[in-house]
Amino acid sequence: MSAPGLTAAAPVDAWRGLRLAAFPIGLGLLLLGIAFHAEITAAVGVWLASTAYNHCLLVIPIAAYLAWDRRATVAGLMPQPLPWLAVVGLPLAVAWLVAERLGIMEGRQLIAMAFVELLFLGVLGWRLFGRLSAPLLYLFFLVPFGGFLTPMLQSFTAHFVTAGLNLFGIPNFSDGNTIEIPEGIFYIAQACAGLRFLIASIAFGVLYACLIYRSPMRRLMFIAVAIVTPIIANGLRALGIVTLGHVLGSAQAAATDHVLYGWIFFSLVLLLLVVLGLPFRQDLAPSRSAPAPSGGPPAWAGVVGAAVAVVVVAAAGPATAALLDQATTVTPLSRPIAFQAGGDCRADAIKTALADDGDGQSAVSAWRISCGEENLVLRLERFAPRINPGVVLAEQRRLSAPLSAEDVESSWLTVPGWPAHSWQLVETSGPFQATAVMLWANGAPAAGGIDTRLHLAWNSVAGTRQAPLLLALGLETDGQKAGLAQQAAAREALSAFLRTQPSLLELVQRVSSSAADAVR
């Protein structure tokens, strides 16, 4: 019973604000998922196929835990929607469209995640978003980003090993990423570059810093250490393997299961990193105190309006791309493409149809070729003149190497009679695969890089009379790991076939120019 003259206070619903924001955020996430379904599908495919990004499957549970760990800091706070923040999404939408036209999937995924963050910020407001910034920003680790660092990591590791061998007095000769000692040859492949260790260490370092420290400076310092440590550790691992080969007298024996040993070594390094960071931990109790109530609930229209505004702006990019892609339907040529192999080779047609996935964006012709004891498969894929560059480049990657391949090496294959930088040789190990790939665009071989992307992007908008072609010449192998001699033989077989087939260049030129009549 209350005292005379006093009335009982109504109970405070500490979670009313978050419940109010749950529906518009959930609906906004669903609509963003539909708009960016291609980015999500591509990301999940990389998570499952590449060991460098398997940890991405844990990002959402980790973010959920971080949000739960901060539940006391948001109790009683009300959303303060900011519908005007949708204006910030306009340059993001333009940037997404540029990345989509250039075929840069990582850029598309990063911008899609930026729209997710903008949705949370627009609905929750600055104060709530600030309290939940750690779990929300941690979602950026869902993007399989960082593959462009591999060549730099390979180069650093090779120089690190060479410097260590010189310090130890071990005779060595290095040529790029290849290191030779008297006991054998070592190659710093992509799987040995340390990217998987670096990405996992950064994700772990950010999580550890969010849980252990409150000071932004300490968090940044620990994250910096988590970035530098795996790079140095991977260099030490590679140096140890080469040194062990010198001690054992066999490079092959030392390199056996080197990736497994790398994970064991890396796990010990992370454990040491945790132990070193513990003495500097900070008590998180002060930051967990419940904040003062932030006033009454906002208008329902404001909360929903903020979510709708962000989704509408985010959908502008995919909608524009869909309009540009309407003119990319391919129809087969009036008659099958004929290719007669010269020399001692025989070509048998095995396919003349629309692409395997039936998307109507390309037409495929393929031949099985027998040249003595060698069996090859030649595939010619013809695209619409205004094709989305991302489709062409994704197909080029698919034909070059399996998505799950960790060791992928590319080099230019010099073939007499063909223009420079025509054929790119792509080799994978475990299983071994050798494929010569050529992209033909604007009446000439496309050397790749940003120039090729810009030309294809411009053609997709302005149009062109020449259809891009993609050719892939693969050597049929048993799928086993091949030695240096087998790899050299595979390269020579591909090069020898192309040298003796001048009619193939004529076929490419004819199909590229005549395909405009068969593509609408």
N, C-alpha and C positions, 0 to 999 in steps of 0.2 A: 504494500500500500504506500502510495506517495504521501509526502508530507503535506499538511494543509497549505493551500495556496500555490502548490507546485503541480505541474503536469509531467507525466512520464515522457522521456525522449523516445522518439521513434527509432527503431533499429536501423543502422546504416548498412546498406547493401554495398559492400566493398567491391563487388565484381560487376556491378550494373553497367559501368562504362565499357568494359571489355565485351560483355554480352551484347551490348548495343552495337558494337563495331564488328562482331563476329559475322553476322549475315552479309553485310555489304562487302567485307573483305573476302569471305568465302566465295560469294558470287563473282567478285572481281577476279579472283584467282582462277576460277573455272573458265571465265571468258578469256582471260589472258592465255590460259592453257590451250584453248581452242585456236586463238589467233596465232600462237607461236608453237603449234604442235610439231612442226618440222624441226625446230630447234630442240625441243624436248626429246623427240625420237632419236635425233642424232646424238644427243648427249648420253642418253641411256645406252645406246649402242656402244659408245666409247667406254662407258663405265664397265660394261660386261666383257668387252673384248680386250681391253688394255690393262695390264697389271699396274701401270702408272696411275690409273684413276679408279681402281677398285674401291678405294676409300670413300669415293663420292657417295656410295650407297649408305654411308653412315652419317652424312652431313645433316640430313633432316632430323634423325633422332638426336644428334648432338645439339642442334639448334633448339629442339624442343626441350631438352634438358636444361640448356642455358636459360631459356625463357622461364621454365619452372623454378630454377634457382633464384630468379629475380622476382618472384611473384609478390613478395612483400613490398617491393619498391613501387609497384604499380597499383596496389590495392587502394581503392578510393579515388583514383584518378579518372577523370572523364575525358573522352575524346574531344579534341578541338579541331574539327575538320578544316582543311585548307583547300577548297575547290580550285582556287586560283593557281595552285601548283601544277595543274594540268598544262599550263602554258610552258612549263619547263620540259614537258614531254614533246613539244613540237620539234626542237632540234634533235632530240633523241630519235624521233620518228624519221627525220631526214637522214640521220646517221645510220639507222637500221637499213633504210632503203639503199644507201650507198654501199654498205657492207653486203647486202643481198645481191646487188647488181655485180659487185666485184667477186662474189663467190667466197666470202670470208665467213665461214660458219662460226668461228669463235667470236668474231665481232657481233654477229647477230645474237648469239647466246648471251654475251655480256650485256647488250642493250636490252634484251628481253628481261634479264634479271634486274636491270636498272629500273624497268617499268614496274616490276614487282615491288621493289623498294619504294618507288614513288607512290604506289597504291597504298602501302602501309603508312607512309608519311602523310599523304593527303587525307586519309581517313582518321588516323590517330592524332595527328598534330605533333608539334615539336616536342612537347614534354613527354608524352607517352612513348613516342618513337625513340627519344633520347634514352629513356630508361631501358628500352629493349633493343638498343642499337647493336649490342654485341651478338645476340642470337640472330637478329635480322640480317646484319651485314655478313655473318658467317655463311649465309646461304650462297654467297658468291662462289664458294668452293664447289658448288654444284656444276659450275662451268668447267669442262675439261680443257683448261687453258695452260699454255706454257710450252707447247711442242716446238715453237720457234727457237727455244733456248738450246735445243739439243746440239746443233753444230758448235755453238760456243762452249758448251760443257765438254764436248768431245775434244775440242782443241785445248781447253784448260787441262783436262786430265792427261792428254798426251804430253804436254809441256811439263806438267808436274812429275810424271813418271820419268821423263828424260832427265830432268834436273836431279831427281832422286838417284837415278842410276849413276849419273856423273859424280854425285856426292859419295856414293858407295864404291866408286872405282870399277863399276861393271862396264865392260866395253859394250857400246850400243850404237845403233844407227837409226835415225828416225826420219821418216818421210811422211809428213802430214800426220795422220792418225795411225800409221803403221810403225811399229817399233821392233827392231831386229837386234837380238843378242846372239852370241855364239850357239846357244842351246836351241834357238828357234825364233819364230816370228810371232809377234802379238799384234792384234789389231783392236784399237779402241772403237768398238762398234756402238751403234746407237743405244743398245741395251746396257752398255757399260758406261754410258755418259753420266749416269747418276740422276737422270730426270725423275725417275720414280721415287728415289730417295728424297730429292729436293722437294717435290710437290707434297709428299706425305709429311715431311718434316715441317713445312710451313703450316699445313693444316693443323698438325699437332701443336706447333709452337703457339699459334693464335689461341687454340683451345686452352692450353696450359696457362697462357698469360691472362686470359679472361677469368680463369678460376682461381688463380693464385695471387694476382696483383690487382691493386686498385689504382695505383699511380700510372697515368698515361706514359710517363717517361720509362718506368720499369717495364711496362708492357712492350713498348717499342724496342727497348734494348734487348729483351729476351727474344722477340720475334726476329730481330737482326741476327742474333746469335744462332737462332734456328735456321736461318737462311745460309749463313756462312759455314756452319758445322757440317752439313751433309756434303757440301762441295769439297771441303778439305778432306773429309772422311772418305769420300769416293776416290779421291786422288791417292790417299794412303792405301786403300784397298787394292787399287790397280797396281800401285808400286809394289805392294806385298806379293801379288800374284806373279808379277814379272821376276821379282827377286827370288821367289820360291822356285820358279822355273830354272833360274840360274843355279840354285843350290841343288835341286833334284836332277839337273842335267836334261830336263825335258820340258819344253814349253807346253806340250799337249797335256801332260800329267798335271801341271800346275793349273791349267785353265779349266779342268774338269769341275763342273758344278760351281763355277765362279759366281753365278748369279745367286745361288743358294747361300754360299758363304758371304756374299755381299749383304744379304738380308740379315744374317746372324750378326755380322759386324755392325751393321747400321742399327740394329736393335740395341746392342750394347752401347753404342754412341748415344742413342736417345736416352737410355737409362742413366748414363753419366750426366747428360744434360739436365735431366729431372733432378738428380741428386745435387748438382751444382746450383740449381735455381731455388731449391727449398729454403736455404738459409735467408733468402731475401723476400720470402713470402710476406704478405700483409694480411692483417685481420680484415675480413670482409663484413664484419658485423655492423659497422657504422653505415655502410651503404644499403643495408637491408632493412633499415628502419622504415616504417610505413609513413608515407607522405601525408601531408594535410589534405583533406578533401579539396578538390579543385572546383567546387561549385556544382550547379545543377547540370543535368544532362543536356546535350546539344539537341537542336531540332533534328528530327529524323530525316527531313529533306536534305539537310546539310551533309549528314553522314553519307547517305546514298548518293547525293549529287557529286561528292568528291570522288567516290568510287567510279561512278558512271563517266565522269569527265576524263579520268585517267585512262579508262578502258577505251573510250572513243578515240582519244588521241593515239593510243598505242596501236589500235587497229588500222589507223590510216596508212601505215607503212605496208603491211601485208595486203591491204585492199588495193593500193596502187600497184604493187608487184603483180597481183592477180590480173589486173587490167593489162599490164604490159605483156603478160604471158599468154594472153588469148590468141596471139598470132604465132604460136609455136607448135602447131599440129603438123605432123609429118605424114605424108602418104607415100606408099612404096612407088618405086619407079615402074614404068610401064612394062619393063622386062627385067629379069634378074641380071645382076652385074656379072659379067664374064671375066674371069682372070685365068690366063694361061701361064703357068710357071715355066720358066726357061731353064736351060741347062739339063741336068739329070734329075730335076725335081718334077713331081706331079702333084697338081692341086685338084682336090675333089671338093665340090661345094657341099656344105653341111647345113647352111642356113641362109635364107633370104626372107626376112620377115620384119615386122615391127619389133621394137626392143623387148627383152625378156619380161620386163615388168608390165608391159602393155599400157604404158602411160601415153603412148602416141607422140612422144617428143623426139624419138629417134628411130631410124630404120637400120637393121643390122644385116650384114652379109658376112659369112665366115667360110673358111676353107681349111680342110686338113691337108697338110703338105708332107710329102715323103721325099726326102733327099738322101739317098743311100740308106745308111743306118739311122739317120736322124729323122724324128717325127716332130713337126711343128704345127701350130694352129695360128692362122692369120684371121683377124677379126677387123672388119671395117664398119664403123658406126657413123651414120650420117645424121646430122641434127638440122633443125630448122634454122634458117639464117638469123632469126631474131631470138634464138634460144637464150634462156637464162644462163649466164656464165657459170653459176653455181652448179647447175645440172651437168655441164660439160666437165668441169673440174672434179666433181665428185665421181663421175664415171671414170675419169682418167685415173684417179686414186684407186678405185675399185678394181680396174683391170690391171693396174701395176702391181699391186700387192694386197694380200688379205688384210682386213682391218686388224686382226689379232696378231699380225707379224710385228715382232719387237725390233728385229735387226733388219732395217731397210736401208740399202745403200744405192745412191743414184749417181750416174756418170754419163757423159756424152759419148755416144758410139759414133766414131768417125767412119763414114761409109763413102767410098769414092762414087762419084756420079750423083750424089745427093747434096743439097745445100747444107751449109754448116749448121750445126745445132738442129738437125732434123730429128734424129732418133735418140731417145733417152733410155739408157739401160738401167733397169731397176732390178736389184737382186735382193732376195730375202733368204734367211737361213732358219732352219727349224720350223717348217720344212723348207728345203732349198727350192727356189723358183727364180728363173731368169726370164725377164720380159723386156722386149724393146717396144717403146711406146712413142708415138708421134701425134702431135696435135697440129692439124692443118687449118689455118684460118686466114681469111683475107687473101687467098691465093698464094700463101707461102707458109713454110713451117713456123710455128709459134714457139719461141724459145722459153716461154714461161715467164714468171715474175709479174711485177705490177704492170708492165707494158701490155702483156697479153691480156690481163684482166681488164685493163682500161679499154682496149680495143673491143673485146667481147661485150663489155658493158655498154659501150657506145652503140655497137651494132644492135643490141637488144632494144635500144630506145629509138635510134634513128633508122634502123633497117639497113639491109645490105642484100646484094644479089648473090653472094657466095656463101654457101652453107659450110659451116665448120665440120671437119671430119676428124675422127679419132681412130687411129690404127694401133693395134696391139699384136705383136708377134711373139708368141710364147713357145718355149721349148718344153715338150712333154718329158717330165722326169718322174722318177719313182717316189718323189716326195721325201726322200731321206736327206740327212745333212751331208753336204758335199764338201770335199776337200778343195784345196787351192787348184789342183790339177783339173778336177771336174768343173770348177767354176770357170777356169780359163778356157776349157773345151767348149762350154756352153756359150761363152761370149763369142768365140770364134765361129761356132755354128750359126749363130744369129747374124753375125757380120758377113759371113760367107754367102748366106742366102740372099741378103739384101744387095750385095755387090753384083750378083749374077741375075738380078731381076730388074732391068731398066724399064720393063713394061709396067711395073708396079707404080713408078712415079708418074707415068703417062696416065694410068688408071686414076690415080688420085687427082690429078689436074682436071681430067675429064668429068669425073663424078662431082667434084666440088663446084664446077661452073654450071653443069647441066642440072644439078640438084635443085637449083632455084625454080626450074619449071615443074618440079615434082613436089614442091613444098609450098604450102599456103600459110 
